[in-house]
Amino acid sequence: MKQNSKTLLFILGIVIVFILIMIIVEKGNDKIKAENNASIDENLSRIQLKGKVIHFSIIDRYGKQYYMICIKLDYSNVSDFYLFKQSRGLKIKDGIATMSGGIFMKDKIINYVEINMNNSGKEKFLYKNGDAEEFDLSYGAGGIEEGDMNVCN
């Protein structure tokens, strides 16, 4: 074999080994992320809270208006809690819960929330206009960033 062919095969071998290492590392990262998300889901699924929205803050982001809600808790089975991940956010401190209210709509301003009451796996929102909606439990962060979690306290 010529020297050029040997060099080319050597470089090709190194590239293949590098690609295999990247695949193995990525699979390991995916497994760790899945375990972390399962742990987060388990912790969030245990939290129950309900209360009146005492304040909200509108946030302009990504060409839309989102809002953070501050909830004066009538009941919560935890006294202090903080979690913010890219897709979820909840803060409970000093009897006030902070979470995303989703996309802001003037005709659907949340007045009262019930989250996972009796381990229902549901988020119930009662609006100032008298409407009510129920969603699967998610604590969705809906367009907010971690700094927004300090709106209430």
C-alpha positions as CSV (number, residue, x, y, z in Angstrom):
1,M,0.0,0.0,0.0
2,K,1.1,3.5,-0.7
3,Q,1.8,5.9,2.1
4,N,-1.1,8.1,1.1
5,S,-3.6,5.2,1.3
6,K,-2.3,4.2,4.8
7,T,-2.6,7.9,6.0
8,L,-6.1,8.1,4.6
9,L,-7.2,4.8,6.3
10,F,-5.6,6.0,9.6
11,I,-7.5,9.4,9.4
12,L,-10.7,7.5,8.5
13,G,-10.2,5.2,11.5
14,I,-9.7,8.2,13.9
15,V,-12.9,9.8,12.5
16,I,-14.9,6.6,13.0
17,V,-13.6,6.2,16.6
18,F,-14.5,9.9,17.3
19,I,-18.0,9.5,15.9
20,L,-18.5,6.3,18.1
21,I,-17.4,8.2,21.2
22,M,-19.8,11.0,20.4
23,I,-22.7,8.6,20.1
24,I,-21.9,6.9,23.4
25,V,-21.6,10.2,25.2
26,E,-24.8,11.5,23.7
27,K,-26.7,8.3,24.7
28,G,-25.3,8.7,28.3
29,N,-26.5,12.3,28.4
30,D,-29.9,11.4,27.2
31,K,-30.2,8.8,29.9
32,I,-29.2,11.3,32.6
33,K,-31.6,13.9,31.3
34,A,-34.4,11.3,31.3
35,E,-33.6,10.3,34.9
36,N,-33.5,14.0,35.9
37,N,-36.9,14.7,34.2
38,A,-38.4,11.7,35.9
39,S,-37.2,12.9,39.3
40,I,-38.6,16.4,38.6
41,D,-41.9,15.0,37.4
42,E,-42.1,12.9,40.6
43,N,-41.4,15.9,42.9
44,L,-43.9,18.2,41.1
45,S,-46.6,15.5,41.0
46,R,-46.6,15.5,44.8
47,I,-47.2,19.2,45.2
48,Q,-50.8,20.4,45.8
49,L,-51.7,24.0,46.1
50,K,-54.6,26.4,45.7
51,G,-55.1,30.1,46.1
52,K,-56.1,33.5,44.8
53,V,-54.1,35.4,42.2
54,I,-53.1,38.6,44.0
55,H,-50.8,40.0,41.3
56,F,-49.7,39.3,37.8
57,S,-46.9,40.7,35.6
58,I,-47.0,40.8,31.8
59,I,-43.8,39.9,29.9
60,D,-43.2,40.7,26.2
61,R,-41.1,37.9,24.7
62,Y,-40.8,36.1,21.4
63,G,-43.4,38.5,19.9
64,K,-46.1,37.4,22.4
65,Q,-47.2,38.5,25.8
66,Y,-46.9,36.0,28.6
67,Y,-47.6,36.6,32.3
68,M,-46.4,35.5,35.6
69,I,-49.0,35.0,38.4
70,C,-48.5,35.5,42.1
71,I,-50.8,33.3,44.2
72,K,-51.7,33.9,47.8
73,L,-51.9,30.3,49.0
74,D,-55.0,29.1,50.8
75,Y,-53.5,25.7,50.9
76,S,-50.2,24.0,50.0
77,N,-48.7,20.8,51.2
78,V,-45.2,22.3,50.9
79,S,-44.0,25.5,52.5
80,D,-40.9,26.3,50.4
81,F,-40.1,25.0,46.9
82,Y,-38.2,26.2,43.9
83,L,-37.8,24.6,40.5
84,F,-37.1,26.2,37.1
85,K,-36.2,24.1,34.1
86,Q,-36.7,25.1,30.5
87,S,-40.2,23.6,30.3
88,R,-41.3,24.0,34.0
89,G,-41.4,26.6,36.7
90,L,-42.7,26.9,40.2
91,K,-41.7,28.8,43.3
92,I,-43.3,28.7,46.7
93,K,-42.0,31.1,49.4
94,D,-43.6,32.8,52.4
95,G,-47.1,31.6,51.5
96,I,-46.9,32.9,47.9
97,A,-46.6,30.7,44.8
98,T,-45.1,32.1,41.6
99,M,-45.7,30.4,38.2
100,S,-46.5,31.1,34.6
101,G,-50.0,32.0,33.6
102,G,-49.2,31.2,30.0
103,I,-50.0,33.5,27.1
104,F,-51.7,36.7,28.3
105,M,-55.3,37.2,27.0
106,K,-57.3,40.2,28.3
107,D,-60.5,38.1,28.5
108,K,-58.8,35.2,30.4
109,I,-57.1,36.7,33.4
110,I,-56.7,34.0,36.1
111,N,-58.3,34.8,39.4
112,Y,-57.9,31.5,41.3
113,V,-55.9,28.3,40.8
114,E,-56.2,24.8,42.1
115,I,-53.1,22.7,41.3
116,N,-53.1,18.9,41.7
117,M,-55.7,18.9,44.5
118,N,-56.3,15.4,45.9
119,N,-53.5,14.3,43.6
120,S,-55.8,14.8,40.6
121,G,-53.0,15.5,38.1
122,K,-54.8,18.6,37.0
123,E,-54.3,22.3,36.9
124,K,-57.6,24.2,37.3
125,F,-57.8,27.9,36.5
126,L,-60.8,30.1,37.4
127,Y,-60.9,33.3,35.4
128,K,-62.2,36.7,36.4
129,N,-64.8,36.5,33.7
130,G,-66.3,33.4,35.4
131,D,-64.9,30.8,33.1
132,A,-63.0,27.8,34.3
133,E,-60.5,25.5,32.5
134,E,-58.7,22.4,33.5
135,F,-55.4,21.1,32.1
136,D,-53.1,18.2,32.7
137,L,-50.5,18.9,35.4
138,S,-47.5,20.5,33.8
139,Y,-46.3,23.7,35.7
140,G,-45.5,24.8,32.2
141,A,-43.0,27.7,32.0
142,G,-44.7,29.1,28.8
143,G,-42.3,31.7,27.5
144,I,-40.8,32.7,30.8
145,E,-37.1,32.8,31.9
146,E,-35.6,32.1,35.3
147,G,-35.3,35.7,36.2
148,D,-39.1,36.0,35.9
149,M,-39.5,33.7,38.9
150,N,-38.7,36.7,41.2
151,V,-41.7,38.7,40.2
152,C,-43.7,37.9,43.4
153,N,-41.0,37.6,46.2
